[in-house]
Amino acid sequence: MRPEFPLPHARRRPHVPMRPLFRCRGCGARWPCSTARLALLFRYRDDPEGLRRYLGEKLLSALTDQPDVAPLALATRFLGWLPGARET
């Protein structure tokens, strides 16, 4: 069985989104925080499309929960860090 998170401290404090603000439940940073990003890359290392799909679902939830935040800002936050994402 593969560990869900590659870092020991990440296993103790899951770095998952907390709605409606989409802050990290583990550290309080804007989600996905750096630890969540690393854990997601590890978890989806054999399924990059699955990672994009998962983050896209979270983005849609964030767009609904935070209608006052610019959609482009949320899209950049949720998807802009992925390997192969275009830099603007």
C-alpha positions in Angstrom: 0.0 0.0 0.0 1.4 3.4 -1.0 1.4 6.1 1.7 -1.1 8.9 0.9 1.4 11.7 1.8 5.2 11.5 1.2 6.1 13.6 4.3 5.8 12.3 7.8 4.3 15.5 9.2 1.8 15.5 6.4 0.4 12.2 7.5 -0.4 13.6 11.0 -2.0 16.8 9.7 -3.8 16.3 6.4 -3.4 19.3 4.1 -6.9 19.3 2.7 -9.2 22.2 1.7 -11.5 23.7 4.3 -14.6 25.2 2.7 -15.8 27.8 2.0 -12.5 29.8 2.1 -10.4 27.0 0.8 -7.8 27.4 3.4 -5.6 24.4 4.3 -7.0 22.5 7.3 -3.4 21.4 8.2 -1.5 24.7 8.1 -4.0 27.5 7.4 -2.4 28.6 4.2 -4.3 29.2 1.0 -5.1 25.7 -0.5 -3.4 24.0 -2.2 -0.5 24.9 0.1 3.0 23.7 -0.8 2.6 20.5 1.3 -0.7 19.7 -0.3 0.8 20.3 -3.8 3.6 17.9 -3.0 1.2 15.3 -1.6 -1.1 15.6 -4.6 1.8 15.2 -7.1 2.9 12.1 -5.2 -0.6 10.7 -4.9 -1.5 11.3 -8.6 2.0 10.6 -10.0 0.7 7.9 -12.3 -2.6 9.8 -13.2 -1.9 13.4 -14.1 -5.3 13.7 -15.8 -6.9 12.5 -12.5 -5.1 15.3 -10.7 -6.3 17.9 -13.2 -9.9 16.5 -12.8 -9.7 16.5 -9.0 -8.3 20.1 -8.9 -10.9 21.2 -11.5 -13.7 19.9 -9.2 -12.2 21.8 -6.3 -11.9 24.9 -8.5 -15.6 24.7 -9.4 -16.5 24.4 -5.7 -14.3 27.4 -4.9 -15.9 29.5 -7.7 -19.3 28.7 -6.2 -18.2 29.3 -2.6 -16.3 32.6 -3.4 -18.2 34.5 -6.0 -16.4 37.7 -5.1 -13.0 36.3 -6.0 -11.8 36.8 -9.5 -12.2 33.5 -11.4 -8.8 33.9 -13.1 -7.1 34.2 -9.7 -8.8 31.0 -8.4 -7.9 29.2 -11.6 -4.3 30.2 -11.3 -4.2 29.2 -7.7 -5.7 25.8 -8.3 -4.2 24.9 -11.6 -1.4 27.2 -12.4 1.2 25.3 -10.4 0.7 22.0 -12.2 3.6 20.7 -14.3 3.1 21.8 -17.9 0.8 24.7 -17.0 1.5 27.8 -19.0 3.1 30.8 -17.3 1.4 34.1 -18.0 
